Amino acid sequence: MDGTSSDDPPTFRLRENEYVLGDGKVDGNAQSGGTGGFLHHTGFLWDWDEANMDYLVLPQKRPAHRGDRPHDKSWSN
């Protein structure tokens, strides 16, 4: 099963440094690097209220697959 038919669950994968389930983002992450090492932090969405997405602004820097989609069209839970 590769998650492509309508009966299959959405595919979980890494796309442009974001974890996605189908076409919806399911994480928030940040990276920082320096001479002493590298840090990667990821927070996964578990249970959230879609009404709260109205408070978020569209980020200036975003991956190409995100485009201009609002948060409620680009996140998945």
Backbone as XML, in Angstrom:
<?xml version="1.0"?>
<chain id="A" units="angstrom">
  <residue number="1" name="MET">
    <atom name="N" x="0.841" y="-1.186" z="0.000"/>
    <atom name="CA" x="0.000" y="0.000" z="0.000"/>
    <atom name="C" x="0.879" y="1.240" z="0.000"/>
  </residue>
  <residue number="2" name="ASP">
    <atom name="N" x="0.676" y="2.111" z="-0.935"/>
    <atom name="CA" x="1.499" y="3.315" z="-1.007"/>
    <atom name="C" x="0.722" y="4.581" z="-0.680"/>
  </residue>
  <residue number="3" name="GLY">
    <atom name="N" x="-0.524" y="4.477" z="-0.238"/>
    <atom name="CA" x="-1.296" y="5.651" z="0.137"/>
    <atom name="C" x="-1.853" y="6.417" z="-1.034"/>
  </residue>
  <residue number="4" name="THR">
    <atom name="N" x="-1.995" y="5.781" z="-2.203"/>
    <atom name="CA" x="-2.449" y="6.518" z="-3.376"/>
    <atom name="C" x="-3.919" y="6.316" z="-3.709"/>
  </residue>
  <residue number="5" name="SER">
    <atom name="N" x="-4.547" y="5.226" z="-3.271"/>
    <atom name="CA" x="-5.964" y="5.049" z="-3.582"/>
    <atom name="C" x="-6.808" y="5.708" z="-2.498"/>
  </residue>
  <residue number="6" name="SER">
    <atom name="N" x="-8.074" y="5.960" z="-2.798"/>
    <atom name="CA" x="-8.942" y="6.654" z="-1.854"/>
    <atom name="C" x="-9.194" y="5.833" z="-0.593"/>
  </residue>
  <residue number="7" name="ASP">
    <atom name="N" x="-8.990" y="4.518" z="-0.643"/>
    <atom name="CA" x="-9.197" y="3.670" z="0.527"/>
    <atom name="C" x="-7.964" y="3.575" z="1.413"/>
  </residue>
  <residue number="8" name="ASP">
    <atom name="N" x="-6.813" y="3.975" z="0.900"/>
    <atom name="CA" x="-5.573" y="3.899" z="1.660"/>
    <atom name="C" x="-5.435" y="5.121" z="2.564"/>
  </residue>
  <residue number="9" name="PRO">
    <atom name="N" x="-4.769" y="4.958" z="3.716"/>
    <atom name="CA" x="-4.508" y="6.124" z="4.564"/>
    <atom name="C" x="-3.521" y="7.061" z="3.874"/>
  </residue>
  <residue number="10" name="PRO">
    <atom name="N" x="-3.540" y="8.354" z="4.234"/>
    <atom name="CA" x="-2.579" y="9.289" z="3.633"/>
    <atom name="C" x="-1.149" y="8.871" z="3.952"/>
  </residue>
  <residue number="11" name="THR">
    <atom name="N" x="-0.241" y="9.166" z="3.051"/>
    <atom name="CA" x="1.161" y="8.815" z="3.212"/>
    <atom name="C" x="1.874" y="9.850" z="4.078"/>
  </residue>
  <residue number="12" name="PHE">
    <atom name="N" x="2.633" y="9.378" z="5.082"/>
    <atom name="CA" x="3.459" y="10.237" z="5.927"/>
    <atom name="C" x="4.831" y="10.321" z="5.287"/>
  </residue>
  <residue number="13" name="ARG">
    <atom name="N" x="5.330" y="11.551" z="5.071"/>
    <atom name="CA" x="6.640" y="11.700" z="4.441"/>
    <atom name="C" x="7.255" y="13.055" z="4.781"/>
  </residue>
  <residue number="14" name="LEU">
    <atom name="N" x="8.524" y="13.205" z="4.441"/>
    <atom name="CA" x="9.244" y="14.463" z="4.583"/>
    <atom name="C" x="9.216" y="15.163" z="3.239"/>
  </residue>
  <residue number="15" name="ARG">
    <atom name="N" x="8.766" y="16.421" z="3.222"/>
    <atom name="CA" x="8.726" y="17.187" z="1.976"/>
    <atom name="C" x="9.229" y="18.592" z="2.266"/>
  </residue>
  <residue number="16" name="GLU">
    <atom name="N" x="10.304" y="18.980" z="1.608"/>
    <atom name="CA" x="10.911" y="20.307" z="1.779"/>
    <atom name="C" x="11.084" y="20.677" z="3.254"/>
  </residue>
  <residue number="17" name="ASN">
    <atom name="N" x="11.675" y="19.791" z="4.037"/>
    <atom name="CA" x="11.964" y="20.018" z="5.455"/>
    <atom name="C" x="10.726" y="20.080" z="6.344"/>
  </residue>
  <residue number="18" name="GLU">
    <atom name="N" x="9.584" y="19.598" z="5.875"/>
    <atom name="CA" x="8.374" y="19.526" z="6.689"/>
    <atom name="C" x="7.827" y="18.104" z="6.647"/>
  </residue>
  <residue number="19" name="TYR">
    <atom name="N" x="7.280" y="17.656" z="7.760"/>
    <atom name="CA" x="6.607" y="16.365" z="7.793"/>
    <atom name="C" x="5.162" y="16.579" z="7.368"/>
  </residue>
  <residue number="20" name="VAL">
    <atom name="N" x="4.708" y="15.792" z="6.407"/>
    <atom name="CA" x="3.349" y="15.942" z="5.891"/>
    <atom name="C" x="2.619" y="14.602" z="5.928"/>
  </residue>
  <residue number="21" name="LEU">
    <atom name="N" x="1.318" y="14.684" z="6.059"/>
    <atom name="CA" x="0.431" y="13.535" z="6.003"/>
    <atom name="C" x="-0.503" y="13.811" z="4.840"/>
  </residue>
  <residue number="22" name="GLY">
    <atom name="N" x="-0.307" y="13.103" z="3.734"/>
    <atom name="CA" x="-1.005" y="13.462" z="2.495"/>
    <atom name="C" x="-0.430" y="14.775" z="2.003"/>
  </residue>
  <residue number="23" name="ASP">
    <atom name="N" x="-1.263" y="15.809" z="1.884"/>
    <atom name="CA" x="-0.793" y="17.140" z="1.492"/>
    <atom name="C" x="-0.766" y="18.119" z="2.655"/>
  </residue>
  <residue number="24" name="GLY">
    <atom name="N" x="-1.117" y="17.673" z="3.858"/>
    <atom name="CA" x="-1.193" y="18.574" z="5.002"/>
    <atom name="C" x="-0.008" y="18.461" z="5.932"/>
  </residue>
  <residue number="25" name="LYS">
    <atom name="N" x="0.525" y="19.601" z="6.338"/>
    <atom name="CA" x="1.649" y="19.662" z="7.266"/>
    <atom name="C" x="1.187" y="19.215" z="8.651"/>
  </residue>
  <residue number="26" name="VAL">
    <atom name="N" x="2.023" y="18.451" z="9.351"/>
    <atom name="CA" x="1.673" y="17.974" z="10.683"/>
    <atom name="C" x="2.729" y="18.328" z="11.732"/>
  </residue>
  <residue number="27" name="ASP">
    <atom name="N" x="3.662" y="19.210" z="11.393"/>
    <atom name="CA" x="4.702" y="19.563" z="12.341"/>
    <atom name="C" x="5.090" y="21.019" z="12.209"/>
  </residue>
  <residue number="28" name="GLY">
    <atom name="N" x="5.838" y="21.475" z="13.175"/>
    <atom name="CA" x="6.528" y="22.753" z="13.102"/>
    <atom name="C" x="7.960" y="22.454" z="13.475"/>
  </residue>
  <residue number="29" name="ASN">
    <atom name="N" x="8.913" y="22.949" z="12.729"/>
    <atom name="CA" x="10.294" y="22.631" z="13.067"/>
    <atom name="C" x="11.199" y="23.826" z="12.871"/>
  </residue>
  <residue number="30" name="ALA">
    <atom name="N" x="12.355" y="23.734" z="13.497"/>
    <atom name="CA" x="13.367" y="24.784" z="13.402"/>
    <atom name="C" x="14.735" y="24.128" z="13.456"/>
  </residue>
  <residue number="31" name="GLN">
    <atom name="N" x="15.684" y="24.742" z="12.784"/>
    <atom name="CA" x="17.049" y="24.252" z="12.776"/>
    <atom name="C" x="17.989" y="25.395" z="13.135"/>
  </residue>
  <residue number="32" name="SER">
    <atom name="N" x="19.085" y="25.035" z="13.781"/>
    <atom name="CA" x="20.128" y="25.998" z="14.091"/>
    <atom name="C" x="21.459" y="25.265" z="14.045"/>
  </residue>
  <residue number="33" name="GLY">
    <atom name="N" x="22.442" y="25.894" z="13.440"/>
    <atom name="CA" x="23.753" y="25.259" z="13.344"/>
    <atom name="C" x="24.859" y="26.243" z="13.657"/>
  </residue>
  <residue number="34" name="GLY">
    <atom name="N" x="25.947" y="25.726" z="14.148"/>
    <atom name="CA" x="27.108" y="26.547" z="14.449"/>
    <atom name="C" x="28.351" y="25.675" z="14.445"/>
  </residue>
  <residue number="35" name="THR">
    <atom name="N" x="29.454" y="26.237" z="14.878"/>
    <atom name="CA" x="30.707" y="25.481" z="14.863"/>
    <atom name="C" x="30.691" y="24.320" z="15.852"/>
  </residue>
  <residue number="36" name="GLY">
    <atom name="N" x="29.872" y="24.427" z="16.902"/>
    <atom name="CA" x="29.836" y="23.377" z="17.918"/>
    <atom name="C" x="28.823" y="22.277" z="17.669"/>
  </residue>
  <residue number="37" name="GLY">
    <atom name="N" x="27.969" y="22.436" z="16.668"/>
    <atom name="CA" x="26.976" y="21.388" z="16.419"/>
    <atom name="C" x="25.766" y="21.892" z="15.657"/>
  </residue>
  <residue number="38" name="PHE">
    <atom name="N" x="24.752" y="21.069" z="15.685"/>
    <atom name="CA" x="23.534" y="21.329" z="14.926"/>
    <atom name="C" x="22.345" y="20.915" z="15.786"/>
  </residue>
  <residue number="39" name="LEU">
    <atom name="N" x="21.289" y="21.703" z="15.773"/>
    <atom name="CA" x="20.089" y="21.391" z="16.538"/>
    <atom name="C" x="18.888" y="21.377" z="15.605"/>
  </residue>
  <residue number="40" name="HIS">
    <atom name="N" x="18.092" y="20.337" z="15.709"/>
    <atom name="CA" x="16.835" y="20.245" z="14.961"/>
    <atom name="C" x="15.733" y="20.009" z="15.978"/>
  </residue>
  <residue number="41" name="HIS">
    <atom name="N" x="14.717" y="20.846" z="15.966"/>
    <atom name="CA" x="13.584" y="20.725" z="16.888"/>
    <atom name="C" x="12.311" y="20.552" z="16.075"/>
  </residue>
  <residue number="42" name="THR">
    <atom name="N" x="11.499" y="19.575" z="16.430"/>
    <atom name="CA" x="10.218" y="19.350" z="15.760"/>
    <atom name="C" x="9.118" y="19.219" z="16.796"/>
  </residue>
  <residue number="43" name="GLY">
    <atom name="N" x="8.012" y="19.890" z="16.555"/>
    <atom name="CA" x="6.812" y="19.734" z="17.370"/>
    <atom name="C" x="5.683" y="19.255" z="16.468"/>
  </residue>
  <residue number="44" name="PHE">
    <atom name="N" x="5.075" y="18.127" z="16.818"/>
    <atom name="CA" x="3.985" y="17.589" z="16.008"/>
    <atom name="C" x="2.645" y="18.078" z="16.535"/>
  </residue>
  <residue number="45" name="LEU">
    <atom name="N" x="1.737" y="18.417" z="15.624"/>
    <atom name="CA" x="0.372" y="18.763" z="16.015"/>
    <atom name="C" x="-0.339" y="17.496" z="16.469"/>
  </residue>
  <residue number="46" name="TRP">
    <atom name="N" x="-0.971" y="17.549" z="17.607"/>
    <atom name="CA" x="-1.673" y="16.369" z="18.092"/>
    <atom name="C" x="-3.174" y="16.610" z="18.073"/>
  </residue>
  <residue number="47" name="ASP">
    <atom name="N" x="-3.614" y="17.655" z="18.741"/>
    <atom name="CA" x="-5.034" y="17.966" z="18.818"/>
    <atom name="C" x="-5.143" y="19.482" z="18.872"/>
  </residue>
  <residue number="48" name="TRP">
    <atom name="N" x="-5.765" y="20.076" z="17.881"/>
    <atom name="CA" x="-5.826" y="21.525" z="17.820"/>
    <atom name="C" x="-7.198" y="21.976" z="17.357"/>
  </residue>
  <residue number="49" name="ASP">
    <atom name="N" x="-7.511" y="23.223" z="17.702"/>
    <atom name="CA" x="-8.795" y="23.816" z="17.350"/>
    <atom name="C" x="-8.615" y="24.626" z="16.069"/>
  </residue>
  <residue number="50" name="GLU">
    <atom name="N" x="-9.307" y="24.240" z="15.012"/>
    <atom name="CA" x="-9.154" y="24.903" z="13.713"/>
    <atom name="C" x="-9.462" y="26.394" z="13.787"/>
  </residue>
  <residue number="51" name="ALA">
    <atom name="N" x="-10.340" y="26.813" z="14.691"/>
    <atom name="CA" x="-10.673" y="28.239" z="14.825"/>
    <atom name="C" x="-9.444" y="29.065" z="15.206"/>
  </residue>
  <residue number="52" name="ASN">
    <atom name="N" x="-8.487" y="28.463" z="15.910"/>
    <atom name="CA" x="-7.277" y="29.190" z="16.299"/>
    <atom name="C" x="-6.370" y="29.494" z="15.115"/>
  </residue>
  <residue number="53" name="MET">
    <atom name="N" x="-6.533" y="28.807" z="14.010"/>
    <atom name="CA" x="-5.717" y="29.065" z="12.825"/>
    <atom name="C" x="-5.964" y="30.471" z="12.276"/>
  </residue>
  <residue number="54" name="ASP">
    <atom name="N" x="-7.129" y="31.053" z="12.579"/>
    <atom name="CA" x="-7.447" y="32.411" z="12.117"/>
    <atom name="C" x="-6.519" y="33.458" z="12.720"/>
  </residue>
  <residue number="55" name="TYR">
    <atom name="N" x="-5.886" y="33.158" z="13.853"/>
    <atom name="CA" x="-4.986" y="34.104" z="14.514"/>
    <atom name="C" x="-3.585" y="34.110" z="13.904"/>
  </residue>
  <residue number="56" name="LEU">
    <atom name="N" x="-3.261" y="33.112" z="13.122"/>
    <atom name="CA" x="-1.925" y="32.998" z="12.545"/>
    <atom name="C" x="-1.825" y="33.770" z="11.236"/>
  </residue>
  <residue number="57" name="VAL">
    <atom name="N" x="-0.701" y="34.423" z="11.038"/>
    <atom name="CA" x="-0.470" y="35.147" z="9.787"/>
    <atom name="C" x="0.298" y="34.246" z="8.824"/>
  </residue>
  <residue number="58" name="LEU">
    <atom name="N" x="0.176" y="34.513" z="7.544"/>
    <atom name="CA" x="0.894" y="33.750" z="6.528"/>
    <atom name="C" x="2.381" y="34.089" z="6.635"/>
  </residue>
  <residue number="59" name="PRO">
    <atom name="N" x="3.251" y="33.106" z="6.847"/>
    <atom name="CA" x="4.679" y="33.397" z="6.994"/>
    <atom name="C" x="5.287" y="33.933" z="5.699"/>
  </residue>
  <residue number="60" name="GLN">
    <atom name="N" x="6.232" y="34.863" z="5.838"/>
    <atom name="CA" x="6.905" y="35.409" z="4.656"/>
    <atom name="C" x="7.751" y="34.345" z="3.974"/>
  </residue>
  <residue number="61" name="LYS">
    <atom name="N" x="8.436" y="33.529" z="4.761"/>
    <atom name="CA" x="9.291" y="32.476" z="4.223"/>
    <atom name="C" x="8.553" y="31.151" z="4.372"/>
  </residue>
  <residue number="62" name="ARG">
    <atom name="N" x="8.292" y="30.475" z="3.261"/>
    <atom name="CA" x="7.562" y="29.210" z="3.299"/>
    <atom name="C" x="7.984" y="28.344" z="2.128"/>
  </residue>
  <residue number="63" name="PRO">
    <atom name="N" x="7.835" y="27.025" z="2.260"/>
    <atom name="CA" x="8.239" y="26.123" z="1.180"/>
    <atom name="C" x="7.372" y="26.297" z="-0.058"/>
  </residue>
  <residue number="64" name="ALA">
    <atom name="N" x="7.920" y="25.933" z="-1.193"/>
    <atom name="CA" x="7.223" y="26.111" z="-2.478"/>
    <atom name="C" x="5.878" y="25.398" z="-2.512"/>
  </residue>
  <residue number="65" name="HIS">
    <atom name="N" x="5.793" y="24.184" z="-1.921"/>
    <atom name="CA" x="4.524" y="23.456" z="-1.976"/>
    <atom name="C" x="3.422" y="24.134" z="-1.169"/>
  </residue>
  <residue number="66" name="ARG">
    <atom name="N" x="3.781" y="25.006" z="-0.229"/>
    <atom name="CA" x="2.793" y="25.718" z="0.591"/>
    <atom name="C" x="2.079" y="26.784" z="-0.227"/>
  </residue>
  <residue number="67" name="GLY">
    <atom name="N" x="2.835" y="27.497" z="-1.061"/>
    <atom name="CA" x="2.239" y="28.571" z="-1.848"/>
    <atom name="C" x="1.586" y="29.607" z="-0.952"/>
  </residue>
  <residue number="68" name="ASP">
    <atom name="N" x="0.424" y="30.105" z="-1.346"/>
    <atom name="CA" x="-0.309" y="31.102" z="-0.568"/>
    <atom name="C" x="-1.503" y="30.500" z="0.166"/>
  </residue>
  <residue number="69" name="ARG">
    <atom name="N" x="-1.496" y="29.184" z="0.350"/>
    <atom name="CA" x="-2.616" y="28.539" z="1.048"/>
    <atom name="C" x="-2.671" y="29.000" z="2.503"/>
  </residue>
  <residue number="70" name="PRO">
    <atom name="N" x="-3.854" y="29.332" z="2.999"/>
    <atom name="CA" x="-3.976" y="29.703" z="4.416"/>
    <atom name="C" x="-3.720" y="28.495" z="5.311"/>
  </residue>
  <residue number="71" name="HIS">
    <atom name="N" x="-3.510" y="28.748" z="6.597"/>
    <atom name="CA" x="-3.174" y="27.678" z="7.532"/>
    <atom name="C" x="-4.204" y="26.554" z="7.537"/>
  </residue>
  <residue number="72" name="ASP">
    <atom name="N" x="-5.480" y="26.893" z="7.481"/>
    <atom name="CA" x="-6.488" y="25.831" z="7.555"/>
    <atom name="C" x="-6.507" y="24.953" z="6.313"/>
  </residue>
  <residue number="73" name="LYS">
    <atom name="N" x="-5.837" y="25.373" z="5.229"/>
    <atom name="CA" x="-5.752" y="24.561" z="4.013"/>
    <atom name="C" x="-4.409" y="23.854" z="3.877"/>
  </residue>
  <residue number="74" name="SER">
    <atom name="N" x="-3.446" y="24.176" z="4.751"/>
    <atom name="CA" x="-2.121" y="23.573" z="4.614"/>
    <atom name="C" x="-1.750" y="22.660" z="5.780"/>
  </residue>
  <residue number="75" name="TRP">
    <atom name="N" x="-2.503" y="22.704" z="6.880"/>
    <atom name="CA" x="-2.226" y="21.846" z="8.029"/>
    <atom name="C" x="-3.200" y="20.687" z="8.058"/>
  </residue>
  <residue number="76" name="SER">
    <atom name="N" x="-2.779" y="19.631" z="8.708"/>
    <atom name="CA" x="-3.614" y="18.437" z="8.834"/>
    <atom name="C" x="-3.540" y="17.951" z="10.268"/>
  </residue>
  <residue number="77" name="ASN">
    <atom name="N" x="-4.628" y="17.362" z="10.769"/>
    <atom name="CA" x="-4.549" y="16.772" z="12.113"/>
    <atom name="C" x="-5.306" y="15.480" z="12.164"/>
  </residue>
</chain>
